[in-house]
């Protein structure tokens, strides 16, 4: 029997700290305020070279950043040109930067929304066999990692019935089927048939 703890990771680092893309806000109250990042003429040059893009910000029960004119536009809740995203990495080809910025914003928005997780896996004896892995942004990423690192917990697309899932983020696996491990792996003997 395994006990899998899925919890929110309150110490997950900002994607801004990873290098590459950075989001900067023109709002002084924002943690990513653009007070000293780039001079105005530097920003204009980066925008012209597609090394930076203007951002809109939707703020209504949360914050969602999007490339200018691409996200949800609400005349009351969307601030147009509320900030910018810029790239300090030189290895992203110019024709790939726009898509790369969109992918980064997807991660960044998940981080802002608090969709950050960690897991620990315990045996019946209380031994932590996973070294408590953390820093997962997005539900799909933690499930993908669990499948890759601990395939013994899964049977096909289902989680085994020998796994008890606990924690404030246990809902991530709530909709997953539960595999009955008391059954034979091939009860109909299909593997032996020559089809």
Helices and strands as residue ranges (DSSP letters): E 2-8, G 15-18, E 21-25, H 40-48, E 52-59, E 63-67, E 78-87, G 94-96, H 97-112, E 116-122, E 133-137, H 139-149, G 151-153, E 154-155, E 158-160, E 163-166, G 170-173, E 178-179, G 190-192
